């Protein structure tokens, strides 16, 4: 029975890959990549010569059908992203669902666990994480305010991703929406003192930048100081960010 392997790859440091992942990437017939140039560097580093095929969020149905045909012909495939675990804040789930729908159990789908920026950031946050909510990237425009309000209202710690292009905007919006929310809570409690809703706070925000890379940085402590540090230093605005809002 052919197999589609969902393979986690490093989020930065190329040493963060399992022996099993390396073996699978070397044994399959093709590696499906978000960006073949990025994956080729990883494969080359470990002297793996498996042929790569582009498969990303802009791939059309024709490309999906070509991949399904490979599985139909008995080929074994590995799906990877540029970094991390496919399907986690990533469109890899679209292919997995297509395989499930098309083959109804006649193709194996196996996870080859690996790095994930979500768990990497949580593990060093110091915030209780027996329960948490992962919300991925905030919308760029439509629905962004609603997205941030859901973060503030969440009962559990929330993890989001943000890019260098919008990290300052996100932090400023988070602060502004928190102030608005707290004023609403104050008014509601004046009308009904028995209400048990709590104000939101930003005292336990942790931001991880460039995890596992040379310039990895973790920001903890006072939210205002974190925001100002990132805002004032251009170097602190480079890379990719994981933001954890504790509760």
N, C-alpha and C positions, 0 to 999 in steps of 0.2 A: 504494500500500500504506500503510495507517495506521501511525502511529508512536507508541510510548510512549517519551518522553524521561525519563531519570533525571537530574535537574538538581541540582547542588550549589549551595547557597545560603550566605550568610555565617553564620559561627558567632558573630558579634557586630557587627563593624564593617560597616555596610551598603555601604561602598565595595568590599568584597571579593567582588565578583561579576563574572563575565566578560561581555564584550560579547555573546558567543554565547548565554549563559544569558539575558540580557535580551531578545535577539531571539526566542529560542524561547518564552519565557514570554509574549511579546506576540503570537506567531503561532499558538500552539496554540488548540484549541477550548475546552479546559478545563484548569485547574491543579488537580491532586489534592494536598490539603494535610493535614499532620498536625493542624494547628490553623488554620482559615481566618482567625481573627483575627490571628494572628502573620504569616501569609503576606500578608494584605491590607495590612499596614503596609509590607512590602517592595515589593509591587506599586504601592501608592499613592506611595511615595517616588520611583519611576521612571515614574509616570504610565501604568502598565500597567492596562488595564481588563478583562483576561480574567476570565471567570467562574470562581469557585473551587468545588471540591467536597471535602467532608470525606472523608478516607481515612486511618485510623490503626490502631493495634494492636488496638483494640476493635471495628473494623468487622466485621460479620458476613458470612456468605456471600452474603446478599442484596445487600449493598453491592458486594461483589466482582463479582457477576453483573451488576449495573447498569453497572459500569465496563467489563466485558467486552463488554456490549451496545453501549456507546459506540464501542469499537474495531471491533466487528463492523459498525457502521453507517458506518465510514470516518472517524471522528473522530480527530484527533491530540491526545494528552494529554501533560502534563508532570507528573511526580511529584516533589514536594519534601517535605522535613521542616521542622521549625521552625528547624533550624540544621544545616549540614554536608551531607554526602553521603548520600542515601538508601541504606539497606541496610547501612550500617556501624554496627553496634551499634544497629540500628533495624529494625523489622518490614517495611520496604519490600520486602525480598526475597520476601515472601509473595505480593505482587501480581505481581512479575516472574515467579515460578514459575508462577502461575496463568495468565498470558498465554502462557508457553512451552508449558504443557500443553494449553491450549485451542486455540491457533492453529497450532502446529507450524511455525513459520517464516513464517506468512502475515501476521504483524504485525512491523514493525521494532521493535527495542528498542535505543535509542541512549543512551550515556552522554554527559552534558554535564559534564565534570569541574569540580570546584570545591573549596571549602575542606573541610578535615577536621581535627578537633582532634587526631587521632592524629599525623598528619604535621607539623602545626604545632608541636606540643610536641617531637617528636623533632628537628625541625630546629634548635631552640635549646638542646637538652639538653647537647650536648657529649659525649654518650655514643656510642660506636661503634654505628652502626645499619645496617650492611650486612646484618645478620640481626636480626630481633626477633620477638616473639610478642605479638599483640594479643588480650586476653582480655575486653574490654568491661567491663560492670559486675559486681562480685561479687554473688553471691546474697545476699538479705537475711538469710535464716535457714538453711534446709536446704542443705547442701553448701558453706557458706561456708568452714569450716575446710579442707576438701579443696581448695577453690579457691585459698586462700592457700598451702597446701603446694605446689601445682603451680607457683605463682610462684617460691617459694623453690628448688624443685628444677630449674627451667628452666635449660637450657644457655645460652639467649640472653636478652638484655634483654627485660623484660616491660612492656607498657603496659596500664594499666587506667584506667577512668573511675570516679569516685566522687562522690557528691553531698555537699552541705554538711551534710546530716543525718547522714551516716555517716563522714565523712572522719576524724574523731578516732578513732572505733572501729576503722576500717580500719588506721590507722597503729599503734595499740596492738596490734591482733591480729597485724599483720605482724611487729612487734618480738618479741612473745611466741612466735610460731610459729618465728621464726628462732632464738631461744634454744633452744627445744625440739629443733629439727632439729640444731643444732650439738652439743648434748649427746649426741644419738643417734649422730652421726658420731664423737665422741670415744670412746664405748663400743665402737662397731664397730671402730675402729682399734686399740683395746687388745686386742680379741679376735683381730684379724687385721691386723698392722702393714703388710702388703703392699697393703691396700686403697688405691685412688687417689682415693677420693671427697674432695671439698674441703668445707670449712666454707662456709656462706653468710655474706655480710656486707651491711651496709646503707650502705656508704661512698659508693656512687654512686647515691643516690636523688635524682631531680629531680621537683619538683611544680610544675605550671603551673596557675594559677588565672585564670579569666575571660579566656582568650586572646582577643586582638584588641579587648577592651572597655576602657573607661575605667580600670578598676581592675586591669588585667592585672598579675599578679605571678608571678615565677618564684623558687622556693625551691631553693637548692643548698647543698651543704656537709654539715656534720655532721647526721646523722639526728636525734639527740636535740634539737639546737637547732631544727631545722625543726619537729619535732613539738611542742615546747614553745611555739614562736612561734605556731603555728596554734591550739594548745590555749588559750593565755592571752589571745589577742586575738580578740574576737568578729568584728571586721571581716575578719580573715583566714579566717574560717569561712564567709564568704558566697560564693555563686557556684557554679561547677562546676569540678571538678578533674580534671586528667590526671596520673596518677602513673606515673613511669618508674623501674623498678627495674633498674639496670645490673648487669652481671656481670663 
